[in-house]
Amino acid sequence: MSRLRTIVTLSRPARLPTVWSNCLAGWWLGGGGNAEQLPFVFGGATLLYLGGACLNDAFDADHDREHQPTRPIPSGAVLRQTVWRWALGLLVAGAVLLMWAGRATGTAGLVLVVGIILYNTLHRWVAFSPALKGLCRFLLYLIGASVATYGITGWALWCGLALWCYVAAVGCFARWVETPAKTQSWPAALLAVPVLLAVIMDADGYRVPGLLLAALLVLWCLRALRQTFLNAKPNLQKTIAGLVAGIVFVDWLAACPVPTLEGQPNPAARELSFVFIGLLLATFLLQRATTGRQEPEMLAPP
């Protein structure tokens, strides 16, 4: 039981539903289909996320001894060498599982492994580390799309780039967790990129659903930003938690499922929307369940 608790603490599970959401959106944008490959995609992405989480703790152990002494390594719950082994084992297992799904999927998975390692190595030392975090999410779109009927389409690339901007914005806010007085508002402009893309690209039957989902995303982001910029007692942690959950909204907007397609009912769209709603609720509930037991969001893996 203690080992399981240690693994849960290391994995920071609140973000895991957003990883699945990224893969799902990428797969849908690639045309869907080939559903038998999705277990490899979701399984591989999950293992890479868990490996990144362990790698994060291994790299940050010295910092955590001073600032987060309750984390597993500084508290003595697990040895640093053990976490290194877990991290590398999970990354290798995740990459192998993605290779099993196909050459393009495996290649994107290997690039994602490199991105995870670079982010965890550099995130405390370079100003552009939020861009590396966004890159990792962009690659999840490509991984999802690579197993779909049409593969990596222009839609998957453009929507993946919009997600990249959104996640980079969240990463910018997260860099100020330990110095909230230095928080700036300019990253909020990057949060609007998915909305602008939807306004430009959604047409015909996609127009109304796209605008409705865009409005929901805007309201969700404003709700999160209010915690920092409009409250008498700013709470940057709540802002980041809200924006992280908003990743599911970004994916839902990118997929933009429509109830009718070419005049015919599209039941798959309704089912897809239910899945995104479920992932949003899962993210929210996991955030509530893990409040107070995780370190600041800036230290979370991609």
N, C-alpha and C positions, 0 to 999 in steps of 0.2 A: 504493500500500500504506500509506503514512504517513497519507493522508487517511482510509482505511478504519479504521486503528487509532485515529485521533482520534475518528471518529464512534462507534466501539464504546466508547471511554472515556467520551465524553459521555453515551451512551445508558444506561449502567449496566444491562446486559441481564438481570441476575439476577432482576429483578422482573417482567420482561415475561410469563413464563408465568402469573404470578398475575393479571395483567390479563386474559389470555384466559380464565382460570378464572372470574373474576368474570362476564364476558360469557356464558360457557357456562351457569353456574348461573342467571343471570337469564333466559336463553332457555328453559331447562328449566322453571323455575318459572312462566313464562308459557304453558306448555302445549306447548313445542316446536313442530315443524312449520315451514313456510316456510323450509326449510334454504337455499334459494337466496339468502336475505338475509344469511346468516351471514358470507359473505366481506366484505360491506360493513361489518358490525359489527366483525369482528375487524380488518379493515384500518384502519377509522377509529379504533378504540381504540388500535391500535398506533401510528399516526401521532400521535395526541394524546399518548400516553405519551412518544414520542421528542421531540416538541415541548416537553413539560414538562421533560424532562431537559435539553435545550439551554437552555431558559429559566432553569432552576435555576443552571446554570453562569454564564450571563450576569449574573444578579442577584448571584451570590455571588463574582464575580471579585475584588473588593477583599478580601474576607475570605480567599479562597483564596491570595492572594499572601502572606499572613502565615502561614496555618495549613496550606494544602495546595498548596505551590508546584509540585508535579508535575502538577497538573491541567492540561488543555490550554491554557486561556487564560493563566494566570500563567507557564507554562513556555515560552510563545511558539509552541506548536504550531499555534495558530489565533488569529486576531484576534477580539476581543470583538464587533466589528461583524458579522463573519461569522456568529458564533454567534447573534446577535440575528436575522439574516436567516433562518438555518436554523430557529430556533424559531418565528418567525412564519409561515414558509412551511409547516412541518409542521402547525401548529395549524390554519391555514386549510384545508390539504388534508384533514386528518382530519375537520374539521367538514363540508366539502363532501361527502365520502364518506358520512358518516352521514346527511346530508340526502337523499342519493340513495336511502337505504333507506326513507324515509318521513318524514312530518311530525313524528310523535311522537319518532322516533329522532333526527331533526335537531334538534328543540327541546332534548331532553335533552343532545345533543352540544354545543349552544351554551352551555347552563348549565354543562356540564363544562369547557368552555374558560374560562369566567369563573372557575370554582372553581380551575382550575390557575393562572391568572394571580394570583388573590388569594392562594393559598397561597404561591407563589414570591415574591410581593411582601412578604408579612407574616410569613413563618414565623420570621424571626429577631427579630421585634419584639413579637409578641403571644403571650400564653400559650395562647390557644385555637386556635393553628395546627394541632395534631393533629386537632381536630374538622373543620377544612377538608380535611385529608387523608382523613379518614373519609368526608366528604361526596362527594369525588371517586370513591371506591370504590362508594358507594351509587348514584351516578349510572350507573356501569357496569352495575349490576344492572338499572336501569330501561332502559338502552339495549338490553341483551340481551333483556329481556322485551318491549320495544316491537315487535319483529319477529315474536314468537311468535304462536301461534294465538289465544290469549285475551288477549294484550296484557299490560299492567301489572296484575297481579293482587294481591290482598291478600298472598298468599304472597311474591311478589317484594318488596313493600314491607316486610313484617315481617322477612324474612330479610336484606333490604338494610340495614335499621336495625340488626340484630344485627351484621352485618359492619362497619357504621359504628362501632359501639362497640369492636369488636375492633381495627380499624385505628387508631382514636383512642388506644387503650391502647398499641399499638406506637409510635405517634408520641410519646406521653408519655415512654416509656423512651428513645426516640431523642434527646429534648431534653437528656438527661443524659450523652450520649456524651462530651462535652468536659469535663464535671464529674462523673465517676462517683461521687465521694464523696457527692454530693447525691441519689443514686438512692433513690427511695422505692418501696414495694411496693404502694401503693393502686391503681395502674392494673391490677394483676392481676385485680381484681374485674370490670373491664370485659371481660376476656378470657373470662369465664364466661357472658356474655350469650347467645352462640349456643347453648351447651349448655342453658341454662335454657329458651330458646325451643323447642328440640327436645323437651325433656322435656314441655313444656306442650302443644305442638301436634301432635307425632307420635302417631298413634293407629292402631288396627286393624293392617293389614299393615305399616304404616310404623314401628310401635313398636319391634320388635326391631332392624331395621337402623339406625334412628335412635339407639337406645341404644348399639349397638356403635360407630357412627361417633363419637358423643359421647364415649365412653370413649377412643377413639383420640386425639381432639382434646385431651382432658384430659391424657393421658399425654404427648403431644407438647409441650404448653405447660409441663408440670412439668419435662420434660427441658430445655427452653430456659431456664426461670427458674432452674433449679439452677445454671447457669453463672455467675449473678450472686449469688444469695442463699445458696447452700450450699457453693460452692467456696472453698477456702482463698485462692485468687487469683481474685477475681471478674473475669469477662470479659463486660462488657455488650454488646460487639460480637457475641459468639456468641449471647447471648440474643436480640438483635434479629434476627439472621439466622435463627435457629430459628423465631421468631414470624412473621417474614415468610413463610417457607415454609409455616407453619401456615395462612396465608390459603387455600391450596388445600384444606386439611382443612375449613375453615369453609364453603367453597363446596360441597364434597362432602356435608357434613352438611346443608346447606340443600337441596340437590337430593334427597338421601335416596333414591337409586334402589332400587327393590325388585325382586327376581327374579321375583315373580309379582304380577299385578294382576288383581283380580276373578276369581281362580282360574285364570288363564291365564298361561303363561310370558311374560316381558317381556324379550326379548333386548336391547332398547335400553338397559335399565338396566345390564346387564353391560358393554355397550360404553361407556356413559357412565362407569362406574367405572374402566374401563381408561384412558380419556382423563384422568381426574383423577389417577390414579396416574402416568401419563406426565408430566403437568404438574408434579406434585410432584417427580419424579425430575429433570426438566429444571431446576427451580428450584434443587434441591440441587446438581446438577452445575455449573450456571452460577455459583453462589456459590463453589464450590470453585475453579473455573477463574479467577475474577476476584479472589480473595482477595489483598490486598496491592496491587491496582491501582486500587481505588476509594476514594473518600473515605468518611467515616463515614455510616452509614445515615440519620442525621438530615438529611442534605443531599439525600437521594434524592427524586425527584419522586413525586407521588401514584401 
